[in-house]
């Protein structure tokens, strides 16, 4: 098996308070004819994929600290473009849905990106390397159920559950680890409605303050994983463009440490 590229940390483990534990940085770079290649575009610019929404607001100070200033349209709420030039020659930014960042980077459409470890755990792409925990977007992936059900419920006695979630793979792995069969109903939003409308009795979703759960009569049962956003890199690009990507890894690490 090929050796690890210079500058790659040996181990960074995503530790959770539940059974879900994924290690994104221990897998050596493996090249195969079937692996997605680094971006084969019309120019040689590096492409950084960033998520829309709440995480982007927390990411912007880190971008500035790393020396990246996107073009004016990036902050224009009326602009419809998704691809932006930056103040750094040879670096472009694309803005996509948070769940899509990992896919753009894994398949080589972008060289680097910022994605939550919830997304990394769900897709589990071997083409991704996650060298820096940016310590933004803090929340948790949790199991929740109606408060009325919680009073007489014992999760240790579950053997089969039906659960609504945006994260079916994480959910199945989590419950399978303790011998529980999870029947997952895939939803992309409005998860809190599912128990109240009889779709299922429990949900797995991201929780920050817990206010949305409380407003819909739900309470947390257990935490599957603590979530933060990571800098992710396409492994093939890291091998072929090691020097420049390593510089960006160090810039983002320094920006995080200075925050």
Secondary structure, DSSP 4 states (H G I P E B T S, - for coil): -PPPPTT--S--EE--SSS--EESSSSPP---TTSPPSP--SS--EEEEEE-SHHHHHHHHHHHHTT--B-GGGG-TT----EEEBSSTTEEEEEE-GGGHHHHHHTTS-SEEEEEHHHHHHH--TTEEEEEE---S-EEEEEEEEHHHHTT--GGG-SEEEEEES-HHHHHHHHHTTT-EEEEEE-SS-TTHHHHTTS-SEEEEEESSSHHHHHTTEEEEEEEEEE-EEEEEEHHHHHHTHHHHHHHHHHHHHHHHH-
